[in-house]
Amino acid sequence: MTENQVLAPCDLTSFTLKDMTECGSALRDLGSDAESMEEAANRMTRYLYDHLISKQTGEHSCALIRFFKTHAYGRLDDELKQYARGMLGDTPEEPVMKCLTLLATAGEKPEWNCRKDSAGHQAIPLPSEQVVNQIPMIRNLIRQLGLEVNTVINPDPNLLLDMAQKTFNVFHVPNALESPFIPSQQNFVIPFGIRSVLGFGGILPMGDIFAMILFSRVFIPEQTANLFKPLSLNIKLAVLPFEERVFE
C-alpha cells in the first residue's frame, strides 16, 4: 500500500480482526520509503486519524492522535532542549535523561497537526522514577504496556534484546471522563467529548519506547482495545530503520 491509497474507513465501535489485519499492513507499509522516524510517524498518525471514522456520524472517531518516543536529552535539538529545560524547573538536566518526545500528531484543531505547535507535550523530561510517578498518564501508560518505570528511564543494556522482542499490552482507559489518568478534563476531555483513550507501543533495540495514543470520541470496549495490541509490531517495523534518523 502507498501513502495515497486509502482502505475503506473502519469504526472503533465495531473494529474487527479483518480491520486490524488491514490496518496493520497499511501502517507497516507507510514507513517503506520514509526518510526519518518523524516522517513515518506522521504518516501513520495521519492514516489512523483519517481512517478511523464513526459510521453513525461520518466524523473522525478520534479528536486527537499522537505518537511519542523516549529520546535522550543530549540527542535533542536546541529547541527541544530549551523546551525540556523549561519543564525541569530546578532539576539539573543530564545528557542521558530520557524525554518523552512528541514525534507526530493529528487532530481536529490546526495546532494539533504539527508537533512544534504543541503547548505542553513537545519534550517531557523524565529525570527520575519519582517524577514519572507524579504524572499519572505517563506512569500508567508505562505500567499498562507491561514495563517498569525504571526500565524506561534507565534501560538495562543486558535486558534490551529480550525487551525489544517482547509483545506489549495496551494502555486503555475505557472511560476518560473524570479519570485520574487523563489530565486536562476541563480543557480537553469535556469540551472535545473524549470517551476513551487507547495507547499501544513497544520498545526499540536501543532502549527507547514508542507509543501511539488515540483520544477517541467513541467508546472503545476492551475487546477492541486488545485488537490493537498486534499493531504495535507493525508500527515498530515501520520505524525500526530510523533509530539513528529520528527527526526530519
Backbone hydrogen bonds, N-H to C=O, Kabsch-Sander energy under -0.5 kcal/mol:
donor,donor_aa,acceptor,acceptor_aa,energy
5,Q,2,T,-0.9
10,C,51,H,-2.2
14,S,11,D,-1.3
15,F,12,L,-0.7
20,M,16,T,-2.3
21,T,17,L,-2.3
22,E,18,K,-2.5
23,C,19,D,-2.7
24,G,20,M,-2.6
25,S,21,T,-2.0
26,A,22,E,-2.0
27,L,23,C,-2.6
28,R,24,G,-2.3
29,D,25,S,-2.0
30,L,26,A,-1.5
31,G,28,R,-1.1
32,S,29,D,-1.9
34,A,31,G,-0.9
37,M,245,R,-2.4
38,E,246,V,-2.6
40,A,36,S,-2.1
41,A,37,M,-3.0
42,N,38,E,-2.5
43,R,39,E,-2.1
44,M,40,A,-2.3
45,T,41,A,-2.7
46,R,42,N,-2.4
47,Y,43,R,-2.4
48,L,44,M,-2.4
49,Y,45,T,-2.2
50,D,46,R,-2.6
51,H,47,Y,-2.2
52,L,48,L,-2.2
53,I,10,C,-1.8
53,I,51,H,-1.1
54,S,59,E,-2.9
58,G,54,S,-3.0
61,S,52,L,-2.7
62,C,52,L,-0.5
63,A,215,F,-2.0
64,L,215,F,-1.2
65,I,106,A,-2.7
66,R,213,I,-2.4
67,F,104,A,-2.7
68,F,211,A,-2.9
69,K,101,T,-2.2
70,T,209,I,-2.3
71,H,99,C,-1.9
73,Y,97,M,-3.0
74,G,95,P,-2.9
75,R,72,A,-1.8
76,L,73,Y,-1.7
81,K,77,D,-2.5
82,Q,78,D,-2.3
83,Y,79,E,-1.8
84,A,80,L,-2.8
85,R,81,K,-2.7
86,G,82,Q,-1.8
87,M,83,Y,-0.8
87,M,84,A,-1.0
88,L,84,A,-1.1
89,G,85,R,-0.9
91,T,88,L,-1.7
97,M,94,E,-1.5
98,K,126,L,-0.6
99,C,71,H,-2.1
100,L,124,I,-2.9
101,T,69,K,-2.9
101,T,99,C,-1.0
102,L,122,Q,-1.9
103,L,67,F,-2.7
103,L,101,T,-0.6
104,A,67,F,-1.5
106,A,65,I,-2.4
108,E,63,A,-1.9
112,W,109,K,-2.0
113,N,110,P,-1.4
114,C,111,E,-0.6
117,D,114,C,-1.8
118,S,115,R,-1.3
124,I,100,L,-2.6
126,L,98,K,-2.8
132,V,128,S,-2.1
133,N,129,E,-2.3
134,Q,130,Q,-0.5
134,Q,131,V,-1.3
135,I,132,V,-2.0
139,R,135,I,-2.7
140,N,136,P,-2.5
141,L,137,M,-2.2
142,I,138,I,-2.4
143,R,139,R,-2.1
144,Q,140,N,-2.8
145,L,141,L,-1.6
146,G,143,R,-1.0
147,L,142,I,-2.3
152,V,148,E,-1.3
152,V,149,V,-0.6
153,I,149,V,-2.0
154,N,150,N,-2.2
159,L,156,D,-2.1
160,L,156,D,-0.9
163,M,159,L,-2.6
164,A,160,L,-2.9
165,Q,161,L,-1.1
166,K,163,M,-1.3
168,F,166,K,-0.5
169,N,145,L,-1.6
171,F,199,G,-3.1
172,H,170,V,-0.7
173,V,197,V,-2.9
176,A,174,P,-0.6
176,A,195,R,-2.9
179,S,176,A,-2.2
182,I,179,S,-1.1
188,F,184,S,-2.1
189,V,184,S,-1.9
190,I,185,Q,-2.9
192,F,188,F,-1.9
193,G,190,I,-1.2
194,I,189,V,-2.3
195,R,193,G,-0.5
195,R,216,S,-2.7
196,S,216,S,-1.4
197,V,173,V,-2.1
198,L,214,L,-2.4
199,G,171,F,-3.3
200,F,212,M,-2.0
201,G,169,N,-0.6
202,G,210,F,-1.6
204,L,208,D,-3.4
207,G,204,L,-2.6
210,F,202,G,-2.2
211,A,68,F,-2.3
212,M,200,F,-2.7
213,I,66,R,-3.2
213,I,211,A,-0.5
214,L,198,L,-3.7
215,F,64,L,-2.7
216,S,196,S,-2.5
216,S,214,L,-0.8
217,R,61,S,-3.7
218,V,61,S,-0.5
225,A,221,P,-2.2
226,N,222,E,-2.4
227,L,223,Q,-0.8
227,L,224,T,-0.7
228,F,224,T,-0.6
228,F,225,A,-1.3
229,K,226,N,-1.1
231,L,228,F,-0.8
232,S,228,F,-0.6
232,S,229,K,-1.4
233,L,230,P,-1.0
234,N,230,P,-1.0
235,I,231,L,-2.3
236,K,232,S,-2.4
237,L,233,L,-2.5
238,A,234,N,-1.4
239,V,235,I,-1.8
240,L,236,K,-2.1
242,F,239,V,-2.2
243,E,240,L,-1.1
245,R,242,F,-0.7
